[in-house]
Amino acid sequence: MFDLRIVAVFLVFAVLLGCTGAPSSPQPPQGQAQAPAQNAIAPAQGNQPAAAPQQSSGGSGNLDSCLSTCATAGTLENTCKAGCYLAAGGETGDVSNCEPMLSIKEGKGLYSTCVSNAASTAADASFCSRITEQTQFNNCITLVAQAKGDASVCGSVKDDMSYDVCVSAAADAKNDASMCGSIRQEFMKEPCVEGAQP
């Protein structure tokens, strides 16, 4: 099942590599190899860690602040921007924050994750219809079912395994083992019931 911690790891990576305002490494002259990535990160000054853009309460002000910080990220600017849009979509539940990712090469692969996070935050399964890849769509629906604690959201998941994972997530979130009755595969029923215990 998809875990929002993956998104947090990405954001930390983006902040450490691009959104800290640390100067990027100079580009080598043509024909020379580029220095290893570890040399591209400037150490924080003194004992204070480098400041990351504040994004804790969502809203367009935080997105704007994050995006302006990305201007100092050099070659990682687009990666930083993708991280800003990803964070804004998940924090605010506003799926429109995900749309700019489609025009950023580094953001296209994370678009589905952004939509899923926004859908989960807003508890709105209709957002998932923007996702065309079936596995990512199923993950999105599962996150919404889990956020709502409502297994009926899983009805649009077609394959049995993904459906059962979705129902289990909803049952676990609500601590309601009665939802496990709709599990399609017998071997998934017992783990669902066990996971749904308070």
Secondary structure, 3 states (H helix, E strand, C coil): CCCHHHHHHHHHHHHHHHHCCCCCCCCCCCCCCCCCHHHHCCCCCCCCCCCCCCCCCCHHHHHHHHHHHHCCCHHHHHHHHHHHHHHHHHHHCCHHHHHHHHHCHHHHCCHHHHHHHHHHHHCCHHHHHHCCCHHHHHHHHHHHHHHHCCHHHHHHCCCHHHHHHHHHHHHHHHCCHHHHHHCCCHHHHHHHHHHCCC
